[in-house]
Amino acid sequence: MPNHPPIHRKVTLNDIAAGCALSRATISLVLRGSPLVNRDTRARVEQELRHQGYVYNRAAANLRRRTSTSIALVLNDLANPFFAEFAAGVDEALGEAGYVTLLGCTGESAAREQTVLSSLLEHGPAGIILSPAEHSNAEDVLAAVGPRSPLLLFNRELDGTVPESAPWDHLMLDNQYGARLATEHLIERGHRHIAFFGGHHDSSSCRQRRVGFIQAMHAAGLPVESKWQIECAPTRLDAAHQTTALFAGDTAPTAAVCYNDAVALGLMLGLNQRGLRPGKDFALTGFDDIAEAALGMPPLTTLSTAPSERGRQAAQLMLQRLHEPHTPNCQTIAPVKLVIRASSCPPPFF
């Protein structure tokens, strides 16, 4: 009869080897995915692994081999479809390269970000892709990951100064240019009273998009009304709740440049609740071009960032850093493209 370890004792490679009547070295080759093991032997070992409930300690194996087959991906808002599509692109590209994605979400909490980074680093990832939470700063991130961990910052900058000696790269969206394009498009449609809606000033991506909006308004000789620069969480629900702020004064805008698609879709809900028809009585644009944007009621004019492609790009930049660890830090700006749909109508009676 095959040997089995006593209850509560951790299953070891020796236990699996005894159960299969094979050498410990053969079991180790199977766990490492070696092509030296034939198919029948591999199937036999995998069956015994399942039978005995063996759990492979990948972190310990990485430490022994001084390599890692995982990459940590830490996102600030996994509920946002943009980041779900981005994560899918990262995971797909890493999987093709033989890596596993370790996923964590911070929920826009800088404190939670520290906890998530520390926890994921216990698994010994080869590198980290981070979309920072609001208020997170370079000093805290450096304290969590150390000065030698390869790190790719996506979409947002950290507060403070990123150390030049740390192997940290950047992949950013062309936020300022994109928001300027959206604003210019609404101006060309005839709008003169335009709001900037959503996001928080603590977010670097929001600040950059707001700058692009202001640039376009000033270039057209149009006033930028502070009362029409409405902050809210970059979510559909909060955007719907904040819609009334656009109409609190004596005059109201006829259009809004929204921080992202989730905000724009939320604003559509809020407008409908007020009896206003998006794309008919009020124009709006988004930013991201998530899959749902084209299916909105009406379809949403937005800036396409190709989130899945950006995920693949982030993974490829990280893999490049791992293969060429001594190259200078790089900053990549991903292009955006205005996609015009029905939501950006001319103003009423134009």
PESUL-V980268 format. One record per backbone hydrogen bond with DSSP energy under -1.0 kcal/mol. NH is the residue of the N-H (numbers start at 1). CO is the residue of the C=O. If there is no record, write none. Layout:
BEGIN
nh->NH co->CO
nh->NH co->CO
END
This chain:
BEGIN
nh->9 co->6
nh->16 co->12
nh->17 co->13
nh->18 co->14
nh->19 co->15
nh->20 co->16
nh->21 co->17
nh->22 co->17
nh->27 co->23
nh->28 co->24
nh->29 co->25
nh->30 co->26
nh->31 co->27
nh->32 co->28
nh->33 co->30
nh->34 co->29
nh->37 co->34
nh->42 co->38
nh->43 co->39
nh->44 co->40
nh->45 co->41
nh->46 co->42
nh->47 co->43
nh->48 co->44
nh->49 co->45
nh->50 co->46
nh->51 co->47
nh->52 co->48
nh->54 co->49
nh->58 co->56
nh->61 co->57
nh->62 co->58
nh->63 co->59
nh->64 co->60
nh->65 co->61
nh->66 co->62
nh->67 co->62
nh->71 co->100
nh->72 co->127
nh->73 co->102
nh->74 co->129
nh->75 co->104
nh->80 co->77
nh->84 co->80
nh->85 co->81
nh->86 co->82
nh->87 co->83
nh->88 co->84
nh->89 co->85
nh->90 co->86
nh->91 co->87
nh->92 co->88
nh->93 co->89
nh->94 co->90
nh->95 co->91
nh->96 co->92
nh->97 co->93
nh->98 co->95
nh->99 co->94
nh->100 co->69
nh->102 co->71
nh->104 co->73
nh->106 co->75
nh->108 co->76
nh->109 co->106
nh->113 co->109
nh->114 co->110
nh->115 co->111
nh->116 co->112
nh->117 co->113
nh->118 co->114
nh->119 co->115
nh->120 co->116
nh->121 co->117
nh->123 co->120
nh->124 co->121
nh->126 co->70
nh->128 co->150
nh->129 co->72
nh->130 co->152
nh->131 co->74
nh->136 co->133
nh->138 co->159
nh->141 co->137
nh->142 co->138
nh->143 co->139
nh->144 co->140
nh->145 co->141
nh->146 co->142
nh->151 co->167
nh->152 co->128
nh->153 co->169
nh->154 co->130
nh->155 co->171
nh->156 co->154
nh->159 co->136
nh->166 co->163
nh->168 co->166
nh->169 co->151
nh->170 co->330
nh->171 co->153
nh->172 co->332
nh->174 co->334
nh->175 co->173
nh->178 co->174
nh->179 co->175
nh->180 co->176
nh->181 co->177
nh->182 co->178
nh->183 co->179
nh->184 co->180
nh->185 co->181
nh->186 co->182
nh->187 co->183
nh->188 co->184
nh->189 co->185
nh->190 co->187
nh->191 co->186
nh->195 co->255
nh->196 co->228
nh->197 co->257
nh->198 co->230
nh->199 co->232
nh->203 co->200
nh->207 co->203
nh->208 co->204
nh->209 co->205
nh->210 co->206
nh->211 co->207
nh->212 co->208
nh->213 co->209
nh->214 co->210
nh->215 co->211
nh->216 co->212
nh->217 co->213
nh->218 co->214
nh->219 co->215
nh->220 co->216
nh->221 co->218
nh->222 co->217
nh->228 co->225
nh->229 co->226
nh->230 co->196
nh->232 co->199
nh->235 co->233
nh->239 co->235
nh->240 co->236
nh->241 co->237
nh->242 co->238
nh->245 co->242
nh->246 co->243
nh->247 co->244
nh->254 co->193
nh->255 co->193
nh->256 co->283
nh->257 co->195
nh->258 co->285
nh->259 co->197
nh->261 co->287
nh->264 co->260
nh->265 co->261
nh->266 co->262
nh->267 co->263
nh->268 co->264
nh->269 co->265
nh->270 co->266
nh->271 co->267
nh->272 co->268
nh->273 co->269
nh->275 co->272
nh->276 co->271
nh->279 co->282
nh->280 co->277
nh->281 co->277
nh->282 co->277
nh->283 co->254
nh->284 co->343
nh->285 co->256
nh->286 co->301
nh->288 co->303
nh->293 co->290
nh->295 co->292
nh->296 co->293
nh->300 co->293
nh->302 co->339
nh->304 co->337
nh->305 co->288
nh->310 co->306
nh->311 co->307
nh->312 co->308
nh->313 co->309
nh->314 co->310
nh->315 co->311
nh->316 co->312
nh->317 co->313
nh->318 co->314
nh->319 co->315
nh->320 co->316
nh->321 co->317
nh->322 co->318
nh->323 co->319
nh->324 co->320
nh->327 co->324
nh->332 co->170
nh->334 co->172
nh->337 co->304
nh->339 co->302
nh->343 co->299
nh->345 co->343
nh->350 co->347
END
